[in-house]
Amino acid sequence: DQQVKQNSPSLSVQEGRISILNCDYTNSMFDYFLWYKKYPAEGPTFLISISSIKDKNEDGRFTVFLNKSAKHLSLHIVPSQPGDSAVYFCAASEHTGTASKLTFGTGTRLQVTL
Amino acid sequence: DSGVTQTPKHLITATGQRVTLRCSPRSGDLSVYWYQQSLDQGLQFLIQYYNGEERAKGNILERFSAQQFPDLHSELNLSSLELGDSALYFCASSLGPTGVVAEAFFGQGTRLTVV
């Protein structure tokens, strides 16, 4: 049962344009959401996060939007740069007592073209 | 550099064998997580330890086990290896499991190839 879904395996965007990566989740107990970026042969790198009590968080070129009623979040990158080309993973966290674990989506490969 | 160190970077072994993957978390982090990434798959959560104790378990096979030692490093043991166990194994660490979750920082992974 895939609790975090990234339905677009790949996305191609022109340099300077906006990249929008989407993520859906099914578990209403998730209370914290994160985006990670992964280059080949490297571990995922934390990018940006958002608490379930917020609907938007912005950090430079990156903005994450959360729509709790739709169980949907998105990552906006603007303007997109060639160095943004990577696989982006959406992750969600659920606190269970004194534990928390990150549940990841399957990733979206973003290619930013010149 | 995330500060999380995983060894070895690459491992090739035969079916039926047993291997140990090692992870040193970032300085000060008490939580260690293990993830498996198979070809073209997302990151599958295996197990989490906090300050030496198991805290959360995911889709970890019975052939796999892990532990976290008093110095907070962690080892993932994979036994009776099968071809399907070939994957990238990531370790991540974070400050702790309670309160507002701290983002987890990942190591570069161990690529396991079972032949």
Interface residues (C-beta under 8 A of the other chain):
Chain A: Q6 D31 Y32 L34 Y36 A41 E42 G43 P44 T45 F46 S49 S51 F89 A91 S93 H95 T96 T98 A99 S100 K101 L102 T103 F104 G105 T106 G107
Chain B: S2 V4 Y33 Y35 Q41 G42 L43 Q44 F45 Q48 Y50 R55 A56 G58 F90 A92 P97 T98 V100 V101 E103 A104 F105 F106 G107 Q108 G109
